């Protein structure tokens, strides 16, 4: 292959990265997203529009998120086109108005930002604005930062009091704007230099060059192409030995072999994974005050690298990121057979987490906003964050769309997944359930004429509205767990289960109960991240039962639980329990506890769910959870429940004597070899 053909192949290969309409590949999408995510908004002065400078996308976003809402809430009533009476001749609804100022002069001084009249006023150093009360310090700090940036403002028409506001037609925008149109295959443009183009993409490039009166750059030499391939594909320059080997290879497919070799290099995924990790704001800590660790963030990083090296199709990558935990046929690692798909969902939880938010609901709304902003920029090349407050004015995104996505996140939950064992453990759990069912059928067939009838209880009608969950009457949708240690369904009254000493127990009540078969499960990060959430210090991996989400109405929550373990109350999806403010949301219970009482009074009106984790090598049988029951009704119900329990325990003892014979065997120690001698025993050989 001569140099021109090699160059053609290189151009064809690289066109996959630069012309996404020809092939939606992972790398192509990465580059598009990178370009969109880092472009600079050039605000050229246009007729009727204000602008005298250029601002970055990040600066405009800062204005839209923090400054415009502040002006709208505190200033526009008196200082905008919509003011009934414009105060002091000052308009704050346009950049022109800020720089022009009012009766007292310019509101913003770009040469001396800190002493701008606007900043003096909000600091109550001259005028006192807003007059109803000084702004909080954090809002003043944001204003100061914005003014120091040069008061960035998007290019837009200056509001006019005499012009009626045109209604934003969302459907028309959807139909007209080019970005929402389906992908088409445009005709190849006509160019004068017919000899230069090699790929279809070259014609479009050359058309633009010829319109600008620019000739194509001269062809690079063979060694330059070789070096560029290394830097573009793996980000590492070739070694001297690799250069010598390539220069000695005068075969027609020398460059082709280099490309194939670099695509197979593990450095390929490392090089291009960096772009994707930037988009999803990858970090290994939570940011904020104490910069808490993000447990196992590196697992997501390695997942991205493996996905790139495996050339996972883009549509599959999207499915894994959005809902990889729900795929019925997840992608398995070809070597170790662990669940790769579930790791994609890790990107949702890489943002900033606050360890002790005073306003938990606001903290959740801010976390969700960040998650949706990152998701939309990464996968759509645009933001939907503006629609948190209003229909998007430039793209066809409505507030309904935003809150539908927010509802999707509110129905989800963060957890550490034992992904390496998840797929295999699920199969084992089904096999155990089948074995258990067959075992019980055989036992009951043998005892069919000897089994007494167990008593059953029912929750009084007066308490039905107080029930959060009753596992005796729960539905499959309410049986939620992390892992499989609680089996496939709750146990029933009179059913059988194994104890830790391999004896058979008769269940005297219905409950969600963990199986001792799964004792010893341990997450790889338990106890490792010492400055992380207190939840991460508990033995939760694959061993946690979760209740349905409910609203706290009374604050007094009672949990009927038998065994040893921990109850964690998750409030509005807040999980970074690292300080004293929400420390009471984690409660330990023991064998002597029957009803564990939680005081959630401070969280009345909030959405919560409970997570129950057995202690290490211990059992936890969760029967029911009630909230807001008065003492008189509760005591009456508990008295009836105790009678049923005692009667069933007596019956269980009778059945247990039939299943577990109590015949005593005489045992004595024949020899204790740990003493260091064999006593009367004789050892032969070595």
N, C-alpha and C positions, 0 to 999 in steps of 0.2 A: 504494500500500500504506500503510495507516494505521500509527500507532505500535504498536498492539497486534499487528498481523500481523508487523511488522518484528521485534518482540520474540519472537514465536513462532518465526520463522525462525532468529533468533539462538539461542534455546534449543535448537531442533532441531539446529542445527549443532554447538553446543557439547556436546550430549549425546553426540556421537560420542567425545568425550574422556572423559566421566565414566561412561558405561555400556558397558563393554567387551562385555557379553553380547549387545548389540544389533548390534555391528559390530566385528570384530577388525581395527581399522585400526592403522597404524604409530603414529600419535600416541596413540591410545588405549592401546596397549601401553606406550608410553613413560611415560605418566602413571601407569599401574598400577605399573610397575617403580619409578618415582621414589617413589611413595607407600610401596611395600613397602620400598624401600631406605632410607628416611629416617624410618620411623615410630618412635615412642617406646613402649617396653614399659612400660605402666603396671602396676605390681605391687601390686594391691590385696590387703590381707591377707585370706586366705581360711581357712576352717576347716581346720586341719591343715597349713597352708602358712605358710612364713616369708616375711616381707617387711615393711619399714617405710618404704620409699622407692620412688622410681622411677628406673630406669636406662635409658640409651639402648641401642639395638640394638648400637651399636659397643662400648659398655662390656661388655655381656654377651658379645659375640663375643670381646673381649680376654680375659675370664675363661675362656671355654671353650677357647680356643686355647692360652693360656699358663699360666694359674694352676691350673685343675683338674687338667690332666695332671701338673703339678709336685707338687701335693699327693698325687695318687694314687701317684706314683713314690716320693716321699721321706717321706710323713707318715702315710698311711692305715694302715700296718702297726701303728702304735702309737696313733694318734689318730683313730679312726673307729669306726663301729658294727660293722665287721667285725674289729676288733682282738681277738685272743685275750684280751689283758689291756689294758684302757685305761690308758695311762700318764698320770700327773699329773691325771687327771680331765678332760683336754682333748680336745674333739672339733673336728676341722678339716674335717669332711665336711658342714657346714652353716654358714650365716651366723650362725644363732643360737648355735651352738657357739663360733664365733670371738668374738662379742661378749660372750657369757657367760663364756667362758674356763674355766680349770681351777683347780687348787690355788693357782696364783700370781696369779690374777686374769685380767682380760680379755686376750685375745691381740691384739685390735685396738682401739686408742683412736681413735675418729673425730675427737676434738677435737685430738689431737696425733699424727697418723699416723706421722710420722718416728720418734717415740720409742715406738711400740707395742712390746709385749713380743715380738710375732712378728718385727718387724724387728731388734730387739736380738739375738734368738736366732740368726737366719740370718746376721747380721753378726759373730757370735761375740763380742758385747760383754757378754753376761750368760750365759745358757745358750748352749750350742753345739749348734745343731740345723741339719740332721740330724747325729746323732752320728758317722756313718760318714765324714763329710767335708763340708767347707764347700761350699755351692753356688757355681757359677760366677758371676762378677760380673754377667753379662748377665741371669741368672735373678733375682738379688737386685734388680737394677734394675727388672725387670718386676714383682716383688712390691711394691716400693716405689711404683711408679706405680699399681698396683692399689689399694693401701691408701689412697693420696692421692685416688683417685676416690671413696672411700667404700665400698670393698670390695663392688663390684657382684656380685650373685648372682641367678640366675633364680628365679622363683617356683616352688618345688617342695616336695613333702612332705619333712619331715626324716627321714633314714634311721633305721630302727629295728632294733636288733640282734635283737629277738624276732620280727620279721615277716619271713617268707620273701619273697624277691624274686620278683615276678611276672614270668614270662617274657614278653618283648616279642613279640607276634604281628604280624609284618610284614604278612602277607596280610590279617589282620583290619583293620589300620590302613588298608591300601590300599582295602578295601571300605567302610569306615565314614566316614573323614574327608571332609568336604565338598569340600575342594580337589581331591580326586582323582575326584570324580564328573563325569560328562559334563554339558556345558552344557545347561540346560533353559530353556524360555520360560514363566516363571511367569504365573499369571493376574493380571490387573490388579486391584489392591486397591480396595476400596470406600472412598470419601472423601465427606465431607459437602459440601465446596465443589466442586461439579461445574463451576463456571464457570472456575476458575483453570487446571486442567491443559490443556495444548495438545498436548504429546507424551506418548507412553506413559511415558517416564521421569518425567514430572511427577507422575504418580499415586503412584509410590513415594516421591518426595520429599515430597509433600503428606501422605501417610499418616504418615510419621515426624514431620512438623511437628504434625499434629493430635494425635497421641499425646502429644506433649510440650506441647500446649496453646499452640503458637506459631503466629501468623498468618504467611503468606508475606510476604516483603519487598515493599514497593511497587515498581511498575514503574519502571525507570529512564527518564529522558527520552531523546529521540532523540540528542542530542549526547553524552550519557554512553555510550550503546551504541556510537556511532561511535568514541569514544576507546578504549573497552574492546576493541573489535575490533582496533584498531591495536596496543595493548599486548599482547593475548593472542596474536595471530598473528605479528607481526614484532618485537615487543619495542621498538618505536620509536613515540613519540607522533606524532600527525599535525602537519603544519606548519600555519601560519596560512592559507596558500593552500589547502591541502587541506580545512581546516575550512570556509572560505568557499565552496568549490566544492560541498561536500556540503550545506551549509545552503541553497544556491540551487537544489539539485536536489530538486524536490517530486514526482518521479515515484514510482510505486508500488514500483518495484524499486530504489530508491536504495541501500538497505542491501545488497541482493543484489549489486549492482555493486561495492560496496566489498569485500564478502567475496571475490568472484571476483578482484578486483584484488590483494588482499593474498595470496591463495593463489598467485597467479602471481608474486609478488615473490620475488627471490632471497633476501631477508631472512627469508622464511618458514623455509627450510631452516637458515639460520644461527641463527635463534631457537630452533627446536625441536631442532636437532642438538646444542645444548649439553646438553640433558637426557640424550640418548643417550651422548654422550661422557663425561659424568660417570659413567654406569653402567659403562662399559667401562674406567674409570680412565685416560682419555686423558691423556697427557703427552708432551712432546717430549724428555724425557731419561729415563735409566734409574734415577734416584734413587741410592741407596747412596752410597759414599764420594766418588767423583770425579764423580758425576752425569753420566755419559757421555751424549752425544747419542743419540737414537733416530733412525737414518737414515730420512728420508722419512716420518716420522710424519704430516706434514701431508697426505700423499696419502690416508691413511685418513680424516682429518678432512674433506677435500674430497669424498671418496666419500660420506660420510654426508650431507653437505649436498645433494649432487646427487640422492641417492636419495630424500630427503624432498621435494625440489622436483619430482621426477619421479613422486611418489606410487607408488613401488615397493611391490607387495603385501607384506604382512608375511611370508608363508610363503616368498617368494622371498628376502627379506632374511635370514631365518634360514638358508636353504640356502647363501647366499653367505658368511655369517659362519662357518658350521661347516665347509664344504667347498667354497668357491668355486673352488678350484684344480682340482677334479675334475669340474666340470660339463661334460658333453659339448657342451652348447649354451649357452655363457656369454652373459650380457647384455652387449651392446656399447653403448658411448657413442653416442647417436644422431648426434652431430655429427662426432666425430673417429674413431669406429669402434674405439676401443681396448677392451680387456677390463675391464669394470667389476667383474665377479663376483669375480675373484681378489683385488681390493683388500679385500673384506670380511674375508678371513682375517687381515688385519693386526691386528685387535683382540686376537688371542691373545697377541701379543708386545709388548704395551704395558706390561708390569709391570716390577718392579724386577729388574735383572740385576746380579750381583756380578762384578767384573772378574777376581778371582783367588781363587776359593774353594779352601780347603784340602781340604775334603771335597766333591768334585764331585758325587758321587751324592746327597748330602743337598741340595746346591744345586739339583739337577734336581728332586728330590722337592718342595722348597719352591716352585720355579717352577711346577711342574705343579699344586700345590695352589692357588696363587693363580689360575692360569688356569681351573681347574675351578670355583673359588669365584665368580669373576667371571662365567663363562659361565652357571652355574646361577642366580645372582641376577638376571642380565640377562634371560635367556630363560624361566626358570621362576618367577621371583619368590620364590626360596627358595635356601638354601645346601645343598650336599652335602658341605661341608668336614668336618663332624663325622664323616662316614662314613670318613674317613681312618683313624680309630682303632677305630670300632665302628659297628654298625648304628645308624642315626639313630633316636633315641628319640621323636621327635615326628612325623616325616614318613616315608613309606614308601620310604626310601632305605637300601640295605644297603651294607656294605663291598664286596661283590661288584660292585655298581653303580659305586662310586667307582673301583675299580681297573680295571674294564672301560673307563671313561672315561680313566683314566690310561694304559692301554695304547694307546688311540686316539692320545693325544698322543705317546707314546713311538714310535709308528710314523710320526710326522710329523717335519718338519724345517723350520727357519727358513731363508729365503733372500730375497734382494732380487730381485724379479721385474721384468723389462723389460716391464711390462704394456702400454705403449703400442705395442710392436712384436710382442708375443707372438702374437697371433692371426694377423697377416699373415705373420710369419716361419715359423709352422708350415705355412702353405699353401705358402710358397716352398720349404721343406725337402722337402715331398712332391713338388713339381714337379722339384726338383733330383735327388731319388732316382730318379724315373722317367726323367729325361734321362740320368742316369748309367748306368742299367740298359740303356737302348736303345743308348747309345754303346758300352758294353762288348760287347754282343751283335754289333754291326756290326764292331768291331775283331777280335774273336775269330773271326768268320765269315771274315774276310779272311785270318787267320793260322792257320786250323784245321789246316793240314798242316805248319806250321812251329813249332808250340808244343811245347816240351819239357815233361816232367812234373816238377812241383815236389815236393821232398821235404817230408814232414811229420814233426813230432815228437809224442811223447806223453809226458805226465808219468808217471814210474814209479809203480807201485802203492804203493811205500813212502813216497811224498811226497803222495799224494792227500789225506791228512788235514791236510796243511799248506797246502793251497790256499785262499786267501781268494777269489780270482776269477781265472779263466783266460778271457780274452775270445775264445779260439779255441773254447771249449766252453760259453760262457755262454748263458743263456736270456734271452728278452725281459724277464723280470722283474728280471734283474740288470743290465740296461743302463739306468742311471739318470743323467740329466743335467739341468742347469739350462739351459734354452734348447734350441737345435737345432744348435749348431756342430759337434757330433760326429756329425751325420747321424742316420739312423734306425736304424742297426745297425752293429756292428763290421765292419771290412774283413776280407776273407779272403785266404789265401795265393794269389798269382797274379792277384788282381784289380788293376784299374787305378784310379789317381786322379791328379788334376792337381796339379802343383807350383805354387809362387808365380810362376814365370816362364812359366806356361802350357804347359810341357812335360808329358808324360805319364809318371808313375812306375808301376813295377810293384811291388806290395806283396809283400815276401818273407816276411812273417809276418802272422798275424791279430792285430788290435789295435783298440782304440777310439781313433780318430784324428780330430783336428779338421780340418775342411775350410777351406782358406785363403779360400774364398768369403766366410766370415763375419768375416774380419779387419776390425778397425775398430769392432766392437761396443763400446759403452761405456755404463756406467750413469751416470745423471745425478748420482749422489751420490759417485762414485769420487773420492777425494782431497778431498772437501768437508768431511767431518766429521772434523777432525783429532784430536779426543780420543775417537774411537770405537775399535772393535776393529781390530786390525792386519789382520784379514781384510778389512775394508772398504777397505783401501788397495790391495788387489790388483785387477787387471783381470778380475774374476770374472763380471760381469753377462752372463748368457746364454752363458757360455763354460766352464762347469765340469762335469766328470765326477765322479760320486759312486759309490763302491763300495757293495756291500751292507754292512749292519751286521754286525759280528762281535765276539766276545769275545776280548780279548787274553789268551792263555794262556802265551806264552813271553816276549814283550817284544821279540824280534828280528824285525822285519818287513822284507822285501826286496821292492822294487818294480822290475820290469823295464820301463823307460821309455826311449823315444828322443825327443830334442828338448830344448826349454827351457821352464821354467815353475816351478810351485810345487806342493808337496804340503801340504795342511792336514789334521791329524788332529783330528777332532771327537770329544771324549770325553764320553759321557753328555749329548749335545746342548749342551755348554758352548761358547759362541762368542765371548764378550766377552774376547778375548785382548788385554789392555791393560797387562799387567805382566810381570815376568820369570818368575813362577812356572810358567806353562805356555807360555813362549815357544818351547820346543823343538818344539811341535806344528806349527810352520810351517817348512817346509824348501824351499829353492830348489835346483833341479837344472839342469844345463847339457848341452851337446852331447856333452861327453866322458864323461858319466855313462852307465853301462849299467844296473847294478843300484844303485838308491838304497836305502841301508840306514837304517832308522828304529829308534831305541832307545826303545821304549815300555815299558820295564821298570817304571817307576813307575805304569803304568796296568794292570798285570796284574789280571785279574778284572773290568775295566770293559768296557762296550759302546762300541765306537768305529766310525767309518767314515772313509775317506779321501776327500778332495776334491782332484782334480788340475785345475789351471788352466794353460793355456799362457801363456807370456810374450806381451807385445804383438807382433803380427805374427810369431809363431813357431808351430811345430807341437809337438804332444805326442802320441806314440803309446803308449798304455798296453797292455802285453801281458798281464802276469800279476802277481799279488801273493801272496807266500808268507809264512808266519810260523812261527817255531820250527824251522827246518831246521838240522841240525848241519852244520858246515863240510865234513866228509867227504862226506856225501850231496850237499850243494849243489855242491861242486867237480866231482863226477862228473857230475851233471846238466848243469851249465853247459858242461862239455867237450863233451858230446853235442849240446847245443843250439847251440853255436858251429859245429860241423861242419855241421849242417843249415842254419844261417844263411848260412855261407860258400858252400855249394853253391847255395842259392837266389839269393844275390846274383850269382853267376856266370851263372845262367840268366836272371835279370832283366836283366843287362847285354846278353845276346844278344837278348832280346825288345825291350829299349829301343832297340837299334840299328835294329830294323825299324820301330818306331813313330816314333822321333825321328831323322830323317835328320841326319847330321853333315856334310853338304856345306857347305863354307866359302864364304862370299861376301866378295869384296873390298869393303871399305868405306873411304870417305874423307870428310873434312869438306869440303863444298862452300863453306860460309860460316858464320861465327860472328857472328850479328847482335847478340850480347850485347856485342861490342866497341864498339858505338856507331856503326859505319859499315856500309855495304852493299858495300864493296869494289868488285868489277867488276859487281855486280848493279845493275840499273836499276829505280828506283821510279817508278811513274806515279801521277798523282792525288795526293790528300792523304795 
